[in-house]
Amino acid sequence: MVSNKTKQVVDDQIWSSRISSANKYHNSWETLFKCKILEDYYEGRQWANVTDGYSPYTINKFFETIEIKIAEFIPTFPKYQISAREANSDDDLESAGSAATLKQDVLNSIIMDNKQHFRQEMEMAYKDSYFRFGMVEVGYAADWILNPNAQKPLLASGTEVNPGKKSKIVQEPPELPVNERIYFKHIGARRFRVGGVDNKYLNRCSWVGYYEFVYKDDLLALKGVKNSDKIQNAIPTNHDQDVIYGDSDHDKIKNGAVKIWHIWDLRAQNRLLILDSPCVTIYEKKFKRLPLFDYRPNRRTSTEGFYPVPPAFQWLSSQDEVNETRESQRAHRRRFVRKFQVVQDFIDDEEIEKFESGADGALIKVKRPGAIGPIENASMGQENDKAMVTSQDDLNKISGTSSESRGVADRTTATQAQIINQRSGIRETHERDLVVDWLCNIGREVLLTARDKFVIGTWAQLTSNIKEQFLGQVEQTNPAYQWVSAEKLQDGYDFRIDVDVTSLSENAAQDEKQKFIEFLSVLANYPAIAFSPLLVREAAYRVGYRNEAVIKELQKMALMQELGRQQQIGQAQQAAGAGPQNGAQQLAQQMTPPTQTQVTQQIQKQVPGVH
C-alpha cells in the first residue's frame, strides 16, 4: 500500500513536469507573436541596434492608440445594473426585484471602494490584452481575530440541560473575520500558464495557473500551509524569464522571496500552491468556481487552444514605416544646411564678411541685383510625404481607431465621413460589447463570492434613493447607507447583470444620448405605438435603446397623456350638449374594432349604388 507521503512525492514530480511543459508551450507562442517586442514598442523602444548616443526619431502610435482605446472602453466610474431573473414559477417577482436592487447597491459599493483599485486593475488587464491577453482574479480576504467565546461552547436556543440527556451544542469558531472584502488582482499575462489539454475557453482547460514571488515569512504565516521545512530551506534562484522584464523580480529574489505557483486543477477541482524549487505542494484546497477572468478579443483560427493573437502584433509594420519615414526626413534635414551662391567680382570681400558674421538686418552692398542667392536643397519628392500619410492611415484601419478619436479631421467629404463613421462605429460597438461581457462576468463573480464567503456582511450605498410623488417634484435625498448582512445576500434569487455603458466613456454616453433622443422622436412622430408594449419595445430596440425602466415609464406617460386628451374632448362635448362621456369611455370606444354590420353600413353610405 502506497503511503500518503510517497503519493505526495509522485504528485509533486508530476506537477514539476506539467509546469515545465506549460512553460515551453507558452514560450513558443510568445516567440511566434513577438510579445516582448510589442511591450517594448508600447514603452517607446522601437529601434533595434541603436548606436550609443543617438536617438532615432520615434512617433509612438502604439502608446497613442492604446491610450485612446482605454479612454473609450474602460470606465473611470463604472456602474453595474442588476435585474431579477425568474428561475421558477414559485418566485415572488416583487421580492426578486427588491433583492436585485439590493445586490446592485452592494456590487457598486464594492467596486467603488478605492482601496481595492477595481478600475486600475481592469485597465492594466485590458492594456495587457494588446500584447498578450488580459487576466483578472477575484477573491475574498478578511482580517481574522480571536473569538472570545471560542472556549465557551454555547447551547443551542431552545435546548435545556437535562440530567441524562445529551444537549445540543453550538461550537463557536476559534477566529472571527473582520474587515471582509472582495479584492481584484491583475495577473500579468507573461506569468500565466495553461497546461494539459488547453481549450479556447479558460474553464475547459486541464489546469491553469500563474507564478509570483512571495516572502518566506508570508508563506509560513498562511493557515493550513504544509511542508514548512521545505519553505524555510528554499534557496531563491533566478529562473528563465524572471529577471528579463526589469529589476522588480530580481530585487524580490535578492531580498529572500521564493517563486510559487498558484494552480487551479480544473479536473480535480483543487486549488494548489506549489513551491517552484524544490517543486513541492505547500497548500491544497477544493474550489467550486474558477475565479479567473480572461479578455482575449482575437482568437486564433488555426488552433482551438487558449493563447490568442495579440492585436498589436498587426501594427508592427505600420509603426516601423511611420518611424522610418520620419527618420529619413530628419536625416535629410540634418544632412543639408543652407548654402548661398555669390557672383564673383559683383560683391567685395568686406561685404561677404558682413553677410557671414554680421548682425541681424545688416546691409550688404552688391554691384548688381541677385549677386547673393540661396541654393535649394535636394528634394525628397512627394513619395516620402505620401508614405507617411499612408502608413498612419494603415495603422488607423488595422487598430480600428478613427481620425476623430485621435483629434484629427478627416480628409473626406461630409457624406463619406458619415459613412466611414457609421462603419467604424459598428466595430467599436463590437469591441465595447466584448469589454462589457468581460466586466459582467467579473461583477457576477463578485456577488457570488460575497454570497458564499461573507460571514458578517458589508455596507452598501443606496444608489436608488430617489423619492417622487405622482405629478410632483422629485426629491433627491442624501446618499444613504445600509448594512447588508450575509443572510440577505443568500436570498435564493437569481439575477441578470449588465454594465451601464454610459459609464464607459464620454463617447459611449453620447451614443446613448443620441439613441434616447431618436427614440423620443419616433414616439413623437408615431404616438400610437406607445399603446402597445410590443410595438414600443420594437421601436426602442430598432434605434438601439434598451433601458427597460425608461421604456415602461414613457409608455405609461403616453397612456396618461392620451387619457387626459380624451377627457378634455369629453368635457368639451358635454359643454356643447353632446351628453356626458368621460375620456376613458371614449378611448375604449375608439379602441374597439367595428363589427361587420357597421363596416357594411359605412360602405353603403360612402359609395353610391352599393346595397
C-alpha positions in Angstrom: 0.0 0.0 0.0 1.4 3.4 -1.0 1.7 5.9 1.8 0.4 9.4 1.6 3.9 10.8 1.7 5.0 8.7 -1.2 1.9 9.7 -3.2 2.6 13.3 -2.5 6.1 13.0 -3.8 4.9 11.4 -7.0 2.2 14.2 -7.4 4.9 16.8 -7.0 7.0 15.2 -9.7 4.0 15.2 -12.0 3.4 18.9 -11.4 7.0 19.7 -12.0 6.8 18.0 -15.4 3.4 19.7 -16.1 4.8 23.2 -15.3 7.9 22.6 -17.4 5.8 21.6 -20.4 3.5 24.6 -19.9 6.5 26.9 -19.9 7.7 25.6 -23.2 4.3 25.9 -24.8 3.9 29.4 -23.6 7.4 30.5 -24.7 6.9 29.1 -28.2 3.6 31.2 -28.5 5.4 34.2 -27.0 8.2 34.0 -29.6 5.8 33.4 -32.5 3.8 36.6 -31.9 6.8 38.7 -30.6 5.0 39.6 -27.3 8.2 41.1 -25.7 8.8 43.3 -28.7 5.2 44.5 -28.6 5.7 45.6 -25.0 8.9 47.4 -25.9 7.1 49.2 -28.7 4.4 50.5 -26.3 7.2 51.8 -24.0 8.9 53.6 -26.9 11.8 51.2 -27.6 11.0 50.8 -31.3 14.5 50.8 -32.9 16.9 47.8 -32.9 20.7 48.1 -32.9 20.7 51.8 -31.8 24.1 53.4 -31.7 25.1 54.8 -28.3 24.5 58.5 -28.1 22.0 58.6 -31.0 18.2 58.6 -30.5 16.3 57.9 -33.7 13.0 59.7 -34.4 10.1 57.8 -32.9 6.3 58.5 -33.2 4.8 56.1 -30.7 1.5 55.2 -32.4 1.3 52.1 -30.1 1.1 54.3 -27.0 -1.4 56.7 -28.6 -3.7 54.1 -29.9 -3.9 52.0 -26.7 -4.5 55.1 -24.5 -7.4 56.1 -26.8 -8.8 52.6 -26.5 -8.6 52.7 -22.7 -10.4 56.0 -22.6 -13.2 54.7 -24.8 -13.8 51.2 -23.3 -12.6 51.2 -19.6 -14.9 53.1 -17.3 -13.5 55.7 -15.0 -16.5 55.4 -12.7 -18.1 52.0 -13.6 -21.7 51.3 -12.8 -23.5 47.9 -12.8 -27.2 47.3 -13.4 -28.9 44.2 -12.0 -32.4 43.0 -12.6 -34.3 39.9 -11.4 -34.2 36.7 -13.4 -37.1 34.4 -13.0 -35.8 31.0 -12.1 -39.0 29.1 -11.4 -42.8 29.8 -11.3 -42.8 29.9 -7.5 -40.6 33.1 -7.3 -42.1 36.3 -6.0 -41.2 38.7 -8.7 -41.7 41.7 -6.5 -39.3 40.3 -3.8 -36.9 39.2 -6.5 -36.8 42.8 -7.9 -36.1 44.2 -4.4 -33.4 41.7 -3.9 -31.8 42.6 -7.3 -31.8 46.3 -6.4 -30.0 45.4 -3.1 -27.4 43.3 -5.0 -26.9 46.2 -7.4 -26.1 48.6 -4.5 -23.8 46.0 -2.9 -21.9 45.4 -6.1 -21.5 49.1 -7.0 -20.3 49.8 -3.4 -17.7 47.1 -3.6 -16.2 48.2 -6.9 -16.2 51.9 -5.9 -14.0 51.1 -2.9 -10.8 52.9 -3.7 -8.8 50.6 -1.6 -9.5 47.7 -3.9 -8.4 49.5 -7.1 -11.0 48.0 -9.4 -10.6 50.5 -12.2 -6.8 50.4 -12.1 -6.7 46.6 -12.2 -9.2 46.4 -15.1 -7.2 49.0 -17.0 -3.9 47.1 -16.6 -5.5 43.8 -17.7 -7.1 45.5 -20.7 -3.8 47.1 -21.7 -2.1 43.7 -21.4 -4.6 42.2 -23.9 -3.0 44.2 -26.7 0.4 42.4 -26.2 -0.8 39.0 -24.9 -4.2 38.8 -23.1 -5.9 40.2 -20.1 -6.4 38.3 -16.9 -8.1 39.3 -13.6 -8.5 37.3 -10.4 -11.5 38.0 -8.0 -11.0 36.8 -4.4 -12.1 37.1 -0.8 -10.0 38.4 2.0 -10.6 39.3 5.7 -8.7 40.1 8.8 -9.1 37.4 11.5 -9.3 38.0 15.2 -9.5 35.6 18.1 -13.1 34.7 19.1 -13.5 35.4 22.9 -16.3 32.8 23.0 -14.3 30.1 21.3 -13.5 28.4 24.6 -17.1 28.7 25.9 -19.4 26.5 23.8 -23.0 27.8 23.8 -26.2 25.7 24.0 -28.5 26.0 21.0 -31.5 28.2 21.6 -34.5 26.2 23.0 -32.3 23.4 24.4 -32.4 22.7 28.1 -29.8 20.9 30.0 -31.5 17.8 31.4 -29.7 15.2 33.5 -29.1 12.1 31.5 -30.0 13.7 28.2 -27.3 14.9 25.7 -27.7 18.6 25.0 -27.1 20.1 21.5 -24.0 22.2 21.5 -23.3 25.1 19.1 -19.5 25.3 18.6 -18.1 28.8 18.2 -15.3 29.2 15.7 -11.8 29.9 17.1 -11.5 33.1 15.0 -13.9 35.7 13.6 -13.5 37.7 10.4 -13.4 41.5 10.4 -13.0 43.9 7.5 -14.3 41.4 5.0 -13.6 42.5 1.4 -13.5 41.4 -2.2 -10.2 42.1 -4.0 -9.3 42.4 -7.6 -5.9 41.4 -8.9 -4.5 41.9 -12.4 -2.3 38.9 -13.3 0.4 39.7 -15.7 -0.1 37.6 -18.8 3.6 36.8 -19.0 3.3 34.9 -15.7 0.1 33.0 -16.7 0.1 29.4 -18.0 -2.3 26.9 -19.3 -1.4 23.2 -19.2 -2.6 19.7 -20.2 -5.3 19.8 -22.8 -5.9 23.5 -23.3 -9.1 24.9 -24.8 -10.3 28.2 -26.3 -12.4 28.5 -23.1 -10.4 29.0 -19.9 -12.6 26.9 -17.7 -12.3 23.9 -20.0 -8.5 23.6 -19.8 -6.9 20.8 -17.8 -5.3 23.3 -15.4 -4.4 26.9 -15.3 -2.2 29.0 -13.0 0.4 31.7 -12.6 3.6 32.3 -10.7 4.7 35.1 -8.4 7.4 35.8 -5.8 6.4 35.7 -2.1 8.5 36.2 1.0 9.0 33.1 3.1 7.5 34.6 6.3 4.3 35.4 4.4 4.0 31.8 3.3 4.8 30.4 6.7 2.0 32.6 8.2 -0.6 31.1 5.9 -3.2 29.0 7.6 -3.1 25.4 6.5 0.4 25.5 4.9 2.4 22.3 4.8 6.0 21.4 4.1 7.1 24.3 6.2 10.7 22.9 6.3 10.9 23.0 2.5 9.8 26.6 2.5 12.3 27.5 5.2 15.2 25.8 3.4 14.2 27.0 -0.2 17.0 29.0 -1.9 15.9 31.9 -4.0 17.3 31.4 -7.6 16.8 33.1 -10.9 14.7 31.3 -13.5 14.3 31.8 -17.2 12.4 35.0 -17.8 12.1 36.1 -14.2 14.5 39.0 -14.5 14.2 39.8 -18.2 11.5 42.4 -17.7 13.1 44.6 -15.1 14.6 44.6 -11.6 11.4 44.1 -9.6 11.5 40.3 -9.6 15.3 40.3 -9.2 15.0 42.6 -6.1 12.5 40.3 -4.5 14.8 37.3 -5.1 17.7 39.2 -3.5 15.5 40.0 -0.5 14.6 36.4 0.2 11.4 35.9 -1.8 10.7 32.5 -3.4 8.9 31.6 -6.5 5.5 29.9 -6.1 2.8 28.7 -8.4 -0.9 29.3 -8.0 -2.6 26.3 -9.7 -6.2 25.6 -10.3 -6.6 21.9 -11.3 -9.9 22.0 -13.2 -10.2 18.3 -13.4 -9.9 17.6 -9.7 -11.3 21.0 -8.7 -8.2 21.5 -6.5 -6.6 24.9 -5.6 -2.9 24.4 -5.1 0.1 26.4 -4.0 3.3 24.8 -5.3 6.8 25.9 -4.4 8.9 26.2 -7.6 12.3 25.0 -6.3 12.1 22.4 -5.0 8.7 21.5 -6.5 6.5 20.7 -3.5 2.9 21.3 -2.7 2.5 23.7 0.3 -1.2 24.3 0.2 -4.3 22.5 -1.1 -8.0 23.3 -1.1 -11.1 22.4 -3.0 -12.9 25.2 -5.1 -16.3 25.5 -6.8 -15.8 28.2 -9.4 -12.7 29.4 -11.3 -12.1 33.0 -10.1 -10.1 34.0 -13.1 -11.5 36.0 -16.0 -9.7 36.5 -19.3 -10.1 39.1 -22.0 -9.0 37.9 -25.5 -10.6 39.9 -28.3 -8.8 37.9 -31.1 -8.8 34.1 -31.1 -6.6 32.1 -33.4 -8.3 30.3 -36.3 -5.6 27.6 -36.8 -5.9 26.2 -33.3 -8.6 25.8 -30.6 -6.0 26.5 -27.9 -6.2 29.2 -25.3 -3.4 31.6 -26.4 -4.7 34.3 -28.8 -3.4 36.6 -31.5 -2.3 39.9 -29.8 -4.0 42.8 -31.6 -0.8 44.9 -31.5 1.0 42.3 -33.5 -0.8 43.6 -36.6 0.5 47.1 -36.0 4.3 46.4 -36.2 4.8 47.0 -40.0 2.8 50.3 -40.0 4.6 51.5 -36.9 8.0 50.8 -38.4 7.0 52.5 -41.6 6.0 55.7 -39.7 9.3 55.8 -37.8 11.4 55.1 -40.9 9.7 57.8 -42.9 10.1 60.5 -40.2 13.7 59.4 -39.5 14.6 59.8 -43.2 13.1 63.3 -43.2 15.0 64.1 -40.1 18.3 62.8 -41.6 17.7 64.7 -44.8 17.1 67.9 -42.9 20.3 67.4 -40.9 22.4 66.5 -43.9 21.6 69.6 -45.9 22.2 73.0 -44.5 21.5 76.4 -46.0 24.0 77.4 -48.8 24.3 80.5 -50.9 25.9 81.3 -54.3 27.9 84.5 -54.9 28.6 86.1 -58.3 32.4 86.8 -58.4 33.5 90.5 -58.8 30.0 91.7 -58.0 30.5 91.7 -54.2 33.5 92.8 -52.2 35.2 90.6 -49.6 34.2 93.1 -46.8 30.6 92.7 -47.8 30.9 88.9 -47.8 32.3 89.0 -44.3 29.3 91.2 -43.2 27.0 88.6 -44.8 28.6 85.7 -42.9 29.1 87.2 -39.5 27.1 90.4 -39.4 24.2 91.2 -37.1 20.7 90.5 -38.0 19.4 93.1 -40.5 22.9 94.1 -41.7 23.1 95.9 -45.1 25.2 94.2 -47.8 26.4 96.3 -50.7 26.3 94.5 -54.1 27.2 95.7 -57.6 24.1 94.1 -59.2 20.8 92.6 -58.1 20.9 88.9 -57.2 24.6 88.8 -56.5 23.8 86.6 -53.5 21.3 83.8 -54.0 20.2 80.7 -52.0 20.9 77.2 -53.3 18.0 74.9 -53.0 18.4 71.6 -51.2 17.7 68.3 -53.0 14.1 67.4 -52.7 12.9 64.1 -51.2 9.9 64.2 -53.5 6.3 63.7 -52.7 6.6 60.0 -52.3 8.0 60.4 -48.8 5.0 62.5 -47.7 2.6 60.1 -49.2 4.3 57.2 -47.4 3.9 59.0 -44.1 0.2 59.6 -44.7 -0.4 56.0 -46.0 1.4 54.3 -43.1 -0.6 56.3 -40.5 -3.9 55.5 -42.3 -3.0 51.9 -42.4 -2.4 51.8 -38.6 -5.7 53.5 -38.0 -7.5 51.0 -40.1 -5.8 48.0 -38.6 -6.4 49.2 -35.0 -9.9 50.3 -35.6 -9.2 53.9 -34.4 -11.0 56.7 -36.2 -9.4 60.0 -37.1 -11.9 61.8 -34.9 -10.8 59.8 -31.8 -7.3 60.9 -32.5 -8.4 64.6 -32.7 -7.6 64.7 -36.5 -10.0 66.0 -39.1 -10.8 63.5 -41.9 -9.9 64.4 -45.5 -13.2 63.1 -47.0 -16.5 64.8 -47.8 -19.2 65.1 -45.2 -21.2 62.1 -46.7 -18.1 59.9 -46.9 -17.1 60.8 -43.4 -20.6 59.9 -42.1 -20.5 56.5 -43.8 -17.0 55.8 -42.5 -18.0 56.9 -39.0 -21.0 54.5 -39.1 -18.9 51.6 -40.2 -16.2 52.3 -37.6 -19.0 52.6 -35.0 -20.1 49.1 -35.7 -16.5 47.8 -34.9 -16.3 50.0 -31.8 -19.7 48.7 -30.6 -18.4 45.1 -31.1 -15.3 45.9 -29.0 -17.4 47.6 -26.4 -19.7 44.6 -26.2 -16.7 42.3 -25.6 -15.5 44.5 -22.7 -19.0 44.8 -21.2 -19.3 41.0 -21.3 -16.0 40.6 -19.6 -16.9 43.2 -16.9 -20.3 41.5 -16.4 -18.7 38.1 -15.7 -16.4 39.7 -13.2 -19.3 41.5 -11.5 -21.3 38.3 -11.2 -18.3 36.6 -9.5 -18.1 39.4 -7.0 -21.7 38.9 -5.9 -21.3 35.1 -5.8 -18.1 35.4 -3.8 -19.8 37.8 -1.4 -22.7 35.4 -1.0 -20.6 32.4 -0.4 -17.7 33.9 1.6 -19.1 36.7 3.7 -19.7 35.8 7.3 -20.7 39.2 8.7 -21.7 41.4 5.8 -20.9 44.8 4.3 -22.1 48.4 4.0 -23.8 49.4 0.8 -24.6 52.8 -0.5 -28.2 53.0 -1.7 -27.9 54.4 -5.2 -31.7 54.4 -5.9 -32.5 56.8 -3.1 -34.9 59.0 -5.1 -38.5 59.7 -3.9 -41.2 61.1 -6.2 -44.9 61.7 -5.8 -47.1 61.5 -8.8 -47.1 64.8 -10.8 -44.9 66.2 -8.1 -41.3 67.2 -7.6 -38.5 64.7 -7.5 -36.9 64.7 -4.1 -33.3 63.6 -4.1 -32.3 62.6 -0.6 -28.7 62.5 0.7 -26.8 59.3 -0.1 -27.9 56.6 2.4 -26.1 53.6 3.5 -27.4 50.2 4.6 -25.8 47.4 6.4 -26.3 44.2 4.3 -25.8 41.0 6.3 -24.6 37.8 4.7 -28.0 36.3 5.1 -29.6 38.9 2.8 -27.2 38.0 0.0 -28.3 34.4 0.3 -31.9 35.0 -0.7 -32.0 32.3 -3.4 -33.0 34.6 -6.2 -31.1 34.5 -9.5 -30.2 37.8 -11.2 -29.3 39.3 -14.5 -26.3 41.6 -14.6 -25.2 44.3 -17.1 -23.0 47.4 -17.3 -24.3 50.9 -17.8 -22.4 51.7 -21.0 -22.8 55.4 -20.3 -20.2 54.9 -17.6 -17.6 53.5 -20.0 -16.6 56.8 -21.7 -17.8 60.1 -22.9 -18.3 58.7 -26.4 -20.5 55.9 -25.1 -22.6 58.4 -23.2 -23.0 60.5 -26.3 -24.1 57.4 -28.3 -26.7 56.5 -25.6 -27.9 60.1 -25.6 -28.4 60.0 -29.4 -30.3 56.7 -29.1 -32.6 58.2 -26.5 -33.3 61.3 -28.5 -34.0 59.2 -31.6 -36.4 57.0 -29.6 -38.3 60.1 -28.3 -38.5 61.4 -31.9 -40.1 58.1 -33.0 -42.7 58.3 -30.2 -43.5 61.9 -31.1 -44.0 61.1 -34.8 -45.9 57.8 -34.2 -47.7 58.2 -30.8 -50.0 55.2 -31.5 -47.2 52.8 -30.9 -46.9 53.8 -27.3 -50.2 52.0 -26.6 -48.7 48.6 -27.4 -45.9 47.1 -25.2 -44.7 45.1 -28.2 -44.5 48.0 -30.6 -42.9 50.4 -28.2 -40.1 47.9 -27.4 -39.7 47.1 -31.1 -39.2 50.8 -31.8 -36.8 51.2 -28.9 -34.7 48.2 -30.0 -34.6 49.3 -33.6 -32.8 52.5 -32.6 -30.6 50.7 -30.1 -32.2 51.9 -26.8 -32.7 49.2 -24.2 -33.4 50.8 -20.8 -36.5 48.8 -19.8 -37.4 51.1 -16.9 -37.4 54.2 -19.1 -39.4 52.4 -21.8 -42.1 51.4 -19.3 -42.2 54.9 -17.9 -42.5 56.5 -21.3 -45.3 54.1 -22.3 -47.1 54.9 -19.0 -46.8 58.7 -19.6 -48.1 58.3 -23.2 -51.2 56.5 -22.0 -51.8 59.1 -19.3 -51.4 61.9 -21.8 -53.9 60.3 -24.2 -56.4 59.7 -21.3 -56.1 63.4 -20.4 -56.7 64.4 -24.0 -59.8 62.3 -24.3 -61.1 63.6 -21.0 -60.8 67.2 -22.4 -62.6 66.2 -25.5 -65.4 64.6 -23.4 -65.7 67.8 -21.3 -65.9 69.9 -24.5 -68.6 67.7 -25.9 -70.6 67.8 -22.6 -70.4 71.5 -22.6 -71.7 71.6 -26.2 -74.6 69.4 -25.3 -73.3 66.1 -26.7 -74.1 64.3 -23.5 -71.8 63.2 -20.6 -69.0 60.9 -21.6 -65.7 60.6 -19.9 -62.3 60.2 -21.6 -61.8 56.6 -20.6 -65.2 55.6 -22.1 -64.4 57.4 -25.4 -61.0 55.9 -25.6 -62.4 52.4 -25.1 -65.0 53.0 -27.8 -62.3 54.2 -30.2 -60.0 51.2 -29.5 -62.9 48.8 -30.1 -62.9 47.5 -33.7 -66.2 47.9 -35.7 -68.5 45.0 -36.3 -69.1 43.6 -39.8 -72.6 45.2 -39.9 -71.1 48.6 -39.0 -68.5 48.2 -41.8 -71.2 47.4 -44.4 -73.4 50.3 -43.4 -70.4 52.7 -43.6 -69.5 51.5 -47.1 -73.1 51.9 -48.3 -73.2 55.5 -47.1 -69.9 56.4 -48.8 -70.3 54.5 -52.1 -73.5 55.3 -54.1 -75.2 52.4 -55.7 -74.0 49.8 -53.2 -76.8 47.9 -51.4 
